[in-house]
């Protein structure tokens, strides 16, 4: 028969061991909860863009008078459609799987030809552009996105001013962007031609949530050389609900 003192010693050691295990588990949980969040990159970006051009979500005339129907028709059916077609042709020639996302291609675009770079960028940029506009749009965001903009740029008005500067200072053709970096902070930038922040060769890198096309084909029929008027009008058709959805999917 076991001696009572032996039983007491066993129970005391067991209790101490249980407390130690519980404490260790608690500390491990605290360390896990404080660990650096997983970085959001093009490979785990929740939105995936296919190579095929997607249907426009509204009639060509829906954004008038800010963007006229003829410009929308030509822009979508000629310029943007050509990027999609040329991307598919180049991807086949360079052995890129047709079910790849454009985001995945852009994240490794340095491995491919200039044809892939130009057309993957052009296709992605336009697909985002169409989805970032709608008729009867809200005039500013709300919720977490508005809070982040006001925190990062002091005010929504100051954000618009800085974005306008990026759009107007782009010499020649290109894009202005609102994008999220790996620390989930918002930034404004501009890229030439059909480049964008998803590219591994981009001057700045991140996930675009809003993009403005400042190529002349986007506005010349209506505004001629008055890019500033086009930019001012564009704010009236920004689909902030769509932008917020993209932002909130990664924060």
Secondary structure, DSSP 8 states (H G I E B T S, - for coil): ---HHHHHHHHHHHHHHHHHHHHHHHHHHHHHHHS------TTT-S----SS----SS-TTTTTTTS-HHHHHHIIIIIIHHHHHHHHHHHHHTT--TTS-HHHHHHTGGGS-HHHHHHHHHHHHHHHHHHTB-TT--SS--HHHHHHHHHHHSSHHHHHHHHHHHHHH--SSEEEEEEE-TTS-EEEEEEETT--TTSTT-SS--EEEEEEE-SGGGTHHHHTT-HHHHHHHHGGGB-HHHHHHHHHTT-
